[in-house]
């Protein structure tokens, strides 16, 4: 098989921005910067290119709105999509002051922090009214109170009931979730490029996994194309930059595909990925790049065991060193490859698990590196999620791994507010947090219920989902729809139990 090296420039930029965000003060979920950030960010292409900024999507209405610091109980209209339910009813500059016959009274919470996470005020109130109007007995009409040029008026939007409302058990046993999932899978297939990629390592993980959970032949063909893309672009040795993210994606997707199909040709490709992950895992002070003393003097490891067993953005130890988000994916990769019959050095696997355990507080929350932040912290559940699902799939029989997985899942369920607002890549964090919460069913239920507002408002009129403003307010661009659509499709496919990471039993077939 011909090998090529490809890493999307947009992904490299996004990872760099996330790294810079770590070194800067914590930013707000919606950062009212004097320079107009984040509202002045734009998509260069795609359906959002017509929108003059990065604003909140208001579900099926066709509206994009801005939150105003000086007026925290209103939503200011900044764009109305042509042909949408709101087209001809609202205009740019209108102020929405109420929905569903009730005026907004609670101020939104602006700011990053455990006391400010979650949807509050007009965002949550609007989402609840939008969901309520789609119930069978509601008629599909959304009443809005709108202020225009100092005068208040009542406006009614014909939302319809094509999707209906989410069931109490969504996405399981939910007609709306199934309809949405079908549309999202079709969108993902259409978004795949000629190489077989869906865009970047995040989407190249979640999109094929969601498609693999389907029985449709077209979806399985799309997954195979993506698996072959991963196979072509991975090697036992590689010197590309910001590379470990891509190899984690390849390991997870290729393993799940092999487990689902038994295809023997995937095994040697996975063996190459395993060998690269061996070389990129940090295990010795000899791997620390000398430049770290100058670029990150406070990060130079003081002992042989500090950050031992983890993975950072690149092989060895560079920058600020290994991080829990990647190490969780590394431990998961080893667990999945082991299920495929690939020999994994237990000492290496144990070192990854030990890194994650050092990063875990008594409440189950995982901090950024291999140290505990606080036993009361819980923000940014993506790292906790990656650690949780990695422990849940441990190939070793010791019950401690299952115990750790439950602990990770429980803390996610106890504090579901920052689910769509995690550090670096909210989309990445959402996927892994949902997977770990699924290990503990009550936690998954609380996670979904607390974030019903996000799934209601992120849905666009064309059936795709939208990447809302978030904690770091970075990474928005022309791929905003495919990012959010991929993670939603994965989350909605979890109850199908079609993947190892969603509870599928280990296969009994041998690779063929």
C-alpha positions as CSV (number, residue, x, y, z in Angstrom):
1,X,0.0,0.0,0.0
2,X,1.4,3.4,-1.0
3,X,2.2,5.6,2.0
4,X,1.7,9.4,2.0
5,X,1.9,11.9,4.8
6,X,-0.9,14.4,5.2
7,X,-1.9,16.6,8.1
8,X,-4.5,19.4,7.5
9,X,-3.1,22.9,8.0
10,X,-6.4,23.9,9.8
11,X,-5.9,21.2,12.4
12,X,-2.3,22.3,13.1
13,X,-3.5,25.9,13.5
14,X,-6.3,24.8,15.9
15,X,-3.9,22.8,18.1
16,X,-1.5,25.7,18.3
17,X,-4.3,28.0,19.3
18,X,-5.3,25.6,22.0
19,X,-1.8,25.4,23.3
20,X,-1.6,29.2,23.5
21,X,-4.9,29.2,25.3
22,X,-3.4,27.1,28.0
23,X,-0.8,29.7,28.8
24,X,-3.2,32.6,28.8
25,X,-5.8,33.5,31.4
26,X,-9.0,31.5,31.3
27,X,-11.3,32.9,28.7
28,X,-15.0,33.3,28.9
29,X,-17.5,30.9,27.3
30,X,-18.6,34.0,25.4
31,X,-15.7,36.5,25.5
32,X,-16.8,40.0,25.1
33,X,-13.5,41.3,23.9
34,X,-13.0,45.0,23.0
35,X,-11.9,43.9,19.6
36,X,-15.2,42.1,18.9
37,X,-13.9,38.6,19.7
38,X,-15.4,36.1,19.2
39,X,-18.3,37.6,17.3
40,X,-16.1,38.9,14.5
41,X,-14.7,35.5,13.5
42,X,-16.1,34.2,10.2
43,X,-16.2,31.1,8.1
44,X,-14.5,31.5,4.8
45,X,-16.7,29.0,3.0
46,X,-19.7,26.7,3.4
47,X,-23.2,27.5,4.6
48,X,-21.9,29.8,7.4
49,X,-19.9,32.0,5.1
50,X,-22.9,34.3,4.7
51,X,-23.0,35.0,8.4
52,X,-21.1,38.1,9.5
53,X,-19.6,36.5,12.6
54,X,-19.5,33.6,15.0
55,X,-22.8,33.8,16.8
56,X,-25.1,31.4,18.7
57,X,-27.3,29.3,16.5
58,X,-31.0,29.2,17.6
59,X,-31.9,25.8,16.3
60,X,-34.4,25.4,13.4
61,X,-35.4,29.0,13.5
62,X,-32.7,30.2,11.1
63,X,-31.5,32.8,13.6
64,X,-28.0,33.6,14.7
65,X,-27.8,35.9,17.8
66,X,-25.2,37.7,19.9
67,X,-25.2,37.9,23.7
68,X,-24.7,41.4,25.0
69,X,-22.7,42.1,28.2
70,X,-24.7,45.3,29.0
71,X,-28.1,43.6,28.3
72,X,-27.8,40.0,29.7
73,X,-31.5,39.1,29.4
74,X,-31.9,39.5,25.6
75,X,-30.7,38.0,22.4
76,X,-29.7,40.3,19.6
77,X,-30.3,39.1,16.0
78,X,-27.2,39.2,13.8
79,X,-28.3,37.0,10.9
80,X,-31.4,35.5,9.5
81,X,-31.0,32.6,6.9
82,X,-33.0,33.0,3.8
83,X,-35.9,30.5,3.5
84,X,-35.8,29.8,7.2
85,X,-38.7,30.0,9.6
86,X,-37.5,33.4,10.8
87,X,-37.0,34.8,7.3
88,X,-39.3,37.8,6.7
89,X,-40.4,37.7,10.4
90,X,-37.2,39.0,12.1
91,X,-34.4,41.2,10.9
92,X,-30.8,42.0,11.9
93,X,-30.8,44.3,14.9
94,X,-34.0,43.0,16.4
95,X,-33.9,42.1,20.1
96,X,-35.6,38.9,21.3
97,X,-36.9,39.5,24.8
98,X,-39.0,36.4,25.3
99,X,-40.0,33.1,23.9
100,X,-42.9,30.7,24.3
101,X,-45.1,33.4,25.8
102,X,-42.6,34.1,28.6
103,X,-40.3,37.1,28.9
104,X,-36.6,36.4,29.6
105,X,-35.8,37.3,33.2
106,X,-32.7,35.4,34.1
107,X,-29.4,36.9,33.0
108,X,-27.0,34.8,31.0
109,X,-23.8,33.8,32.7
110,X,-20.8,35.2,31.0
111,X,-17.5,33.7,32.0
112,X,-15.4,30.6,32.3
113,X,-15.6,28.8,35.6
114,X,-17.4,26.2,37.6
115,X,-19.8,28.7,38.9
116,X,-20.7,30.0,35.4
117,X,-20.8,26.9,33.2
118,X,-24.0,25.8,31.4
119,X,-26.8,27.5,29.6
120,X,-28.6,30.1,31.7
121,X,-31.0,32.9,31.0
122,X,-32.2,33.6,27.5
123,X,-30.2,30.8,25.9
124,X,-31.8,28.1,28.0
125,X,-35.2,29.7,28.0
126,X,-35.2,29.9,24.2
127,X,-34.1,26.3,23.8
128,X,-36.8,25.1,26.1
129,X,-39.5,27.1,24.2
130,X,-38.2,25.8,20.9
131,X,-38.3,22.2,22.0
132,X,-41.7,22.6,23.6
133,X,-43.3,24.0,20.4
134,X,-42.4,20.8,18.6
135,X,-44.2,18.4,20.9
136,X,-47.2,16.5,19.4
137,X,-49.7,18.7,21.2
138,X,-48.0,22.1,20.6
139,X,-48.7,22.7,16.9
140,X,-45.1,23.6,15.8
141,X,-45.5,27.3,16.3
142,X,-42.9,29.3,18.3
143,X,-44.1,32.6,19.8
144,X,-41.4,35.3,20.2
145,X,-41.5,38.7,21.9
146,X,-39.3,41.0,19.8
147,X,-38.2,44.6,20.3
148,X,-37.6,46.6,17.2
149,X,-36.8,50.3,17.1
150,X,-38.1,50.7,20.7
151,X,-41.4,49.0,20.1
152,X,-42.3,45.5,21.2
153,X,-44.2,43.1,19.0
154,X,-45.2,39.4,19.0
155,X,-43.9,37.2,16.2
156,X,-44.8,33.6,15.5
157,X,-42.5,31.3,13.7
158,X,-43.7,28.1,11.9
159,X,-41.1,25.6,13.1
160,X,-43.2,22.5,12.3
161,X,-43.1,19.1,13.9
162,X,-41.1,17.1,11.4
163,X,-38.6,16.2,14.1
164,X,-40.8,16.4,17.1
165,X,-39.3,16.7,20.6
166,X,-36.6,14.5,22.3
167,X,-37.9,11.6,24.3
168,X,-37.1,11.3,28.0
169,X,-34.5,8.6,27.2
170,X,-32.9,10.4,24.2
171,X,-31.0,9.4,22.2
172,X,-32.2,5.9,23.0
173,X,-35.8,5.0,22.0
174,X,-36.2,8.5,20.5
175,X,-37.8,9.1,17.0
176,X,-36.2,12.6,16.8
177,X,-32.8,11.3,17.6
178,X,-33.0,8.5,15.0
179,X,-34.2,11.0,12.3
180,X,-31.4,13.4,13.1
181,X,-28.8,10.6,13.2
182,X,-29.9,9.4,9.7
183,X,-29.5,12.9,8.3
184,X,-26.2,13.5,10.0
185,X,-24.7,10.2,8.6
186,X,-25.8,11.2,5.1
187,X,-24.2,14.6,5.6
188,X,-20.9,13.0,6.8
189,X,-20.7,10.7,3.8
190,X,-21.2,13.7,1.5
191,X,-18.5,15.6,3.4
192,X,-15.8,12.9,2.9
193,X,-13.0,14.0,0.6
194,X,-11.4,12.1,-2.2
195,X,-8.7,10.8,0.1
196,X,-11.2,9.3,2.5
197,X,-10.7,12.0,5.2
198,X,-13.4,14.0,6.8
199,X,-11.1,16.9,7.6
200,X,-9.0,16.6,10.7
201,X,-8.1,14.1,13.4
202,X,-11.2,14.9,15.5
203,X,-13.7,14.4,12.7
204,X,-11.6,11.5,11.3
205,X,-12.2,9.8,14.6
206,X,-15.9,10.6,15.4
207,X,-17.3,10.5,11.8
208,X,-16.1,7.0,10.9
209,X,-17.1,5.7,14.3
210,X,-20.6,7.0,14.0
211,X,-20.9,5.6,10.5
212,X,-19.5,2.2,11.6
213,X,-22.4,1.9,14.1
214,X,-24.8,1.9,11.1
215,X,-25.8,-1.2,9.1
216,X,-26.1,0.8,5.8
217,X,-23.6,-0.5,3.1
218,X,-22.9,3.1,2.0
219,X,-21.9,4.0,5.5
220,X,-19.6,1.0,5.8
221,X,-18.0,1.9,2.4
222,X,-17.3,5.4,3.7
223,X,-15.7,3.9,6.9
224,X,-13.4,1.7,4.8
225,X,-12.3,4.7,2.7
226,X,-11.4,6.5,6.0
227,X,-9.6,3.4,7.4
228,X,-7.6,3.2,4.2
229,X,-6.8,6.9,4.5
230,X,-5.5,6.3,8.0
231,X,-3.5,3.3,6.8
232,X,-1.9,5.3,4.0
233,X,-0.9,8.2,6.2
234,X,0.6,6.3,9.1
235,X,4.0,4.7,9.5
236,X,6.1,2.9,12.1
237,X,8.4,6.0,12.0
238,X,7.2,9.5,11.3
239,X,8.6,13.0,11.8
240,X,5.6,15.1,11.1
241,X,4.5,17.9,13.5
242,X,1.6,17.8,16.0
243,X,1.5,14.2,15.0
244,X,0.3,12.2,18.0
245,X,-3.3,13.4,17.6
246,X,-3.4,11.9,14.1
247,X,-2.0,8.6,15.2
248,X,-4.4,8.3,18.1
249,X,-7.3,8.8,15.7
250,X,-5.9,6.2,13.3
251,X,-5.4,3.6,16.1
252,X,-8.9,4.0,17.4
253,X,-10.7,4.0,14.1
254,X,-8.7,1.2,12.5
255,X,-9.1,-1.0,15.6
256,X,-12.8,-0.5,15.7
257,X,-13.1,-1.3,12.0
258,X,-11.0,-4.5,12.4
259,X,-13.1,-5.6,15.4
260,X,-16.3,-5.0,13.4
261,X,-15.2,-6.6,10.2
262,X,-12.4,-9.1,11.0
263,X,-10.4,-7.7,8.0
264,X,-6.9,-9.2,8.2
265,X,-5.2,-6.5,6.1
266,X,-5.8,-4.0,8.9
267,X,-3.7,-5.9,11.4
268,X,-0.2,-5.1,9.9
269,X,-1.3,-1.5,9.5
270,X,-2.3,-1.3,13.2
271,X,1.0,-2.9,14.1
272,X,2.8,0.0,12.4
273,X,0.7,2.5,14.4
274,X,1.5,0.6,17.6
275,X,5.2,0.8,16.8
276,X,4.9,4.6,16.3
277,X,3.0,5.0,19.5
278,X,5.8,3.1,21.3
279,X,8.3,5.6,19.9
280,X,6.3,8.6,20.7
281,X,5.4,7.7,24.3
282,X,7.5,9.5,26.9
283,X,9.4,7.1,29.1
284,X,12.9,8.5,29.7
285,X,14.6,11.7,30.4
286,X,16.8,11.0,27.4
287,X,13.7,11.8,25.3
288,X,13.4,15.4,26.6
289,X,14.3,17.8,23.8
290,X,17.1,20.2,24.9
291,X,15.1,23.2,23.6
292,X,12.6,22.7,26.4
293,X,15.0,24.3,28.8
294,X,14.7,27.6,26.9
295,X,11.1,27.4,25.5
296,X,9.4,26.0,28.7
297,X,11.9,26.2,31.5
298,X,9.3,25.4,34.2
299,X,8.2,22.2,32.4
300,X,11.6,20.4,32.4
301,X,10.9,17.1,34.3
302,X,12.6,17.1,37.7
303,X,12.6,13.3,38.0
304,X,12.5,10.2,35.8
305,X,8.9,9.5,36.7
306,X,7.4,13.0,36.1
307,X,5.0,12.8,33.2
308,X,6.3,9.2,32.6
309,X,4.1,7.1,30.3
310,X,2.3,10.0,28.6
311,X,2.0,11.5,25.2
312,X,2.2,15.1,24.2
313,X,1.5,16.8,20.9
314,X,4.7,15.3,19.4
315,X,6.9,12.3,20.2
316,X,9.0,12.3,23.4
317,X,9.0,15.4,25.6
318,X,8.7,18.8,24.0
319,X,7.0,22.0,25.0
320,X,5.2,21.5,28.3
321,X,5.3,17.7,27.9
322,X,2.7,14.9,27.9
323,X,-1.0,15.7,28.6
324,X,-3.9,13.7,29.9
325,X,-6.1,14.2,26.8
326,X,-3.7,12.4,24.5
327,X,-2.5,9.9,27.1
328,X,-6.1,8.8,27.6
329,X,-6.4,8.2,23.9
330,X,-3.1,6.4,23.9
331,X,-4.2,4.0,26.7
332,X,-7.5,3.5,24.7
333,X,-5.5,2.8,21.5
334,X,-3.5,0.1,23.2
335,X,-6.7,-1.4,24.7
336,X,-8.4,-1.6,21.3
337,X,-5.4,-2.9,19.5
338,X,-5.0,-5.6,22.1
339,X,-8.6,-6.7,21.3
340,X,-7.5,-7.0,17.6
341,X,-4.9,-9.6,18.6
342,X,-1.9,-7.2,18.5
343,X,0.6,-7.7,21.3
344,X,0.9,-4.7,23.6
345,X,3.8,-4.2,26.0
346,X,2.1,-4.3,29.3
347,X,4.8,-2.1,31.0
348,X,4.0,0.7,28.4
349,X,0.3,0.3,28.9
350,X,0.6,0.3,32.6
351,X,2.7,3.5,32.4
352,X,-0.1,5.2,30.5
353,X,-2.7,4.2,33.1
354,X,-0.4,5.3,35.9
355,X,-0.1,8.7,34.2
356,X,-3.8,9.0,34.2
357,X,-4.1,7.9,37.8
358,X,-1.6,10.5,38.9
359,X,-3.8,13.1,37.1
360,X,-7.0,12.0,38.8
361,X,-8.4,13.6,42.0
362,X,-10.3,11.6,44.6
363,X,-13.6,12.7,42.9
364,X,-12.5,11.1,39.6
365,X,-11.7,14.3,37.7
366,X,-8.6,14.3,35.5
367,X,-6.4,17.4,35.3
368,X,-4.4,18.6,32.3
369,X,-1.1,16.8,33.1
370,X,-0.2,14.1,35.6
371,X,-1.0,16.0,38.7
372,X,-4.2,16.6,40.6
373,X,-5.8,20.0,40.3
374,X,-8.2,19.9,43.2
375,X,-10.5,17.3,44.7
376,X,-13.4,19.7,44.0
377,X,-12.6,20.6,40.4
378,X,-14.6,19.2,37.5
379,X,-14.4,21.6,34.5
380,X,-13.5,20.4,31.0
381,X,-14.7,16.7,31.1
382,X,-12.9,15.6,27.9
383,X,-9.8,14.4,29.7
384,X,-11.8,12.6,32.3
385,X,-13.8,11.0,29.5
386,X,-10.7,9.8,27.6
387,X,-9.4,8.3,30.8
388,X,-12.7,6.8,31.7
389,X,-13.3,4.9,28.4
390,X,-9.6,3.8,28.3
391,X,-10.0,2.2,31.8
392,X,-13.3,0.7,30.9
393,X,-11.7,-1.2,28.0
394,X,-8.5,-2.2,29.8
395,X,-7.5,-5.7,28.7
396,X,-6.1,-6.5,32.1
397,X,-8.4,-8.4,34.5
398,X,-7.8,-6.3,37.6
399,X,-11.1,-4.8,38.8
400,X,-9.3,-1.5,39.6
401,X,-9.7,-0.5,35.9
402,X,-13.5,-0.8,36.0
403,X,-13.6,0.9,39.3
404,X,-11.6,3.9,37.9
405,X,-13.9,4.0,34.8
406,X,-17.0,4.2,37.0
407,X,-15.4,7.0,39.1
408,X,-14.6,9.0,35.9
409,X,-18.1,8.5,34.6
410,X,-19.8,9.4,37.9
411,X,-18.0,12.8,38.1
412,X,-19.0,13.7,34.6
413,X,-22.6,12.9,35.5
414,X,-22.4,14.9,38.7
415,X,-21.1,18.0,36.8
416,X,-22.4,18.0,33.2
417,X,-22.5,21.7,32.8
418,X,-19.2,22.2,30.9
419,X,-19.9,19.3,28.4
420,X,-19.9,21.6,25.3
421,X,-17.4,24.0,26.7
422,X,-14.2,22.1,27.3
423,X,-10.7,23.2,26.8
424,X,-8.9,23.1,23.4
425,X,-11.4,21.3,21.3
426,X,-15.0,21.2,22.8
427,X,-16.0,18.8,20.1
428,X,-13.2,16.3,21.1
429,X,-14.2,16.7,24.8
430,X,-17.8,16.2,24.1
431,X,-17.2,12.8,22.4
432,X,-15.0,11.3,25.1
433,X,-17.1,12.7,27.9
434,X,-20.2,11.1,26.5
435,X,-18.4,7.7,26.0
436,X,-17.2,7.7,29.6
437,X,-20.5,8.7,31.0
438,X,-22.1,5.8,29.1
439,X,-20.1,3.4,31.3
440,X,-22.3,4.7,34.2
441,X,-25.9,4.9,32.8
442,X,-27.2,7.3,35.3
443,X,-24.4,9.7,34.5
444,X,-25.1,9.5,30.8
445,X,-28.7,10.4,31.5
446,X,-27.8,13.4,33.6
447,X,-25.3,14.5,30.9
448,X,-27.9,14.4,28.1
449,X,-30.7,16.0,30.1
450,X,-28.4,18.9,31.3
451,X,-27.4,19.5,27.7
452,X,-30.6,19.0,25.9
453,X,-30.5,22.8,25.2
454,X,-27.3,22.4,23.2
455,X,-28.7,19.6,21.0
456,X,-31.8,21.8,20.5
457,X,-30.0,25.0,19.5
458,X,-27.1,23.4,17.6
459,X,-29.4,21.9,15.0
460,X,-29.6,23.9,11.8
461,X,-32.4,24.1,9.3
462,X,-30.6,21.9,6.8
463,X,-30.3,19.1,9.4
464,X,-26.6,19.7,10.2
465,X,-25.3,20.7,13.6
466,X,-23.3,23.8,14.4
467,X,-20.2,24.6,16.5
468,X,-21.4,27.1,19.1
469,X,-19.1,29.7,20.8
470,X,-17.2,28.1,23.7
471,X,-14.7,28.3,26.4
472,X,-11.6,29.0,24.3
473,X,-13.5,30.7,21.5
474,X,-11.1,29.2,19.0
475,X,-11.3,26.8,16.1
476,X,-14.4,28.2,14.4
477,X,-14.3,28.1,10.6
478,X,-15.6,26.5,7.5
479,X,-15.6,23.0,9.1
480,X,-17.9,24.1,12.0
481,X,-20.8,22.1,10.7
482,X,-18.9,18.9,10.1
483,X,-17.2,19.0,13.5
484,X,-20.5,19.4,15.5
485,X,-22.3,17.0,13.2
486,X,-19.7,14.3,13.7
487,X,-19.8,14.4,17.5
488,X,-23.6,14.6,17.6
489,X,-23.8,11.5,15.3
490,X,-21.4,9.6,17.6
491,X,-23.3,10.5,20.7
492,X,-26.6,9.6,19.2
493,X,-25.2,6.2,18.0
494,X,-23.9,5.2,21.5
495,X,-27.1,3.4,22.5
496,X,-26.7,1.1,19.5
497,X,-23.8,-0.8,21.2
498,X,-22.2,-1.4,17.8
499,X,-18.6,-0.4,18.8
500,X,-16.2,-1.7,21.4
501,X,-16.2,1.8,23.0
502,X,-20.0,1.7,23.3
503,X,-20.3,-1.8,24.8
504,X,-20.1,-4.2,21.9
505,X,-18.9,-7.6,23.2
506,X,-15.5,-8.7,22.1
507,X,-15.6,-10.6,18.8
508,X,-15.0,-14.3,18.5
509,X,-13.9,-14.2,14.9
510,X,-10.2,-14.4,13.8
511,X,-8.9,-11.8,11.4
512,X,-9.7,-12.9,7.9
